[in-house]
Amino acid sequence: MNDPRQRRIDTLNQAARRKSEAKTKATEAAIRTLIKRGESVTFQAVQREAGVSHSFLYTHPTLRERIEHLRRQHRTAASRASTSAGENNNIVLALTSEITRLKKQLRDTDKALRDALAQAHNENLELRRELDRRGRATPRTQERGAC
């Protein structure tokens, strides 16, 4: 009587083992797929991709350890990326500040040059008027007289 019962038990154990192996293979494939896509490997993502339960993932130590390891790696990579993004932001801010400073310097220099040019024009005009008052001919007055 024990023999048929033991065969049924063995058959059920084999079926459970095959089912567990199939779920394990599906889970491994799901992890590879998530990695290929560049998605984070979390219990929920693996569960969704493989079509297995959370309890299956948590009760299989090797799968659980692998998922936790990959999740830590992703978090570390994400924090490095955010750090480098922060450094890039600092560089952008420094360069933007430098550009703003240089633009102001250019505007100030341009204004100083325009003021100097206006002053030179005024001095030139005053000198021409002075020459006219003293009776000396300027190139313009000579040209006017020739016409």
Secondary structure, 3 states (H helix, E strand, C coil): CHHHHHHHHHHHHHHHHHHHHHHHHHHHHHHHHHHHHCCCCCHHHHHHHHCCCHHHHHHCHHHHHHHHHHHHHHHHHHHHHHHHHHHHHHHHHHHHHHHHHHHHHHHHHHHHHHHHHHHHHHHHHHHHHHHHHCCCCCHHHHHHHHC
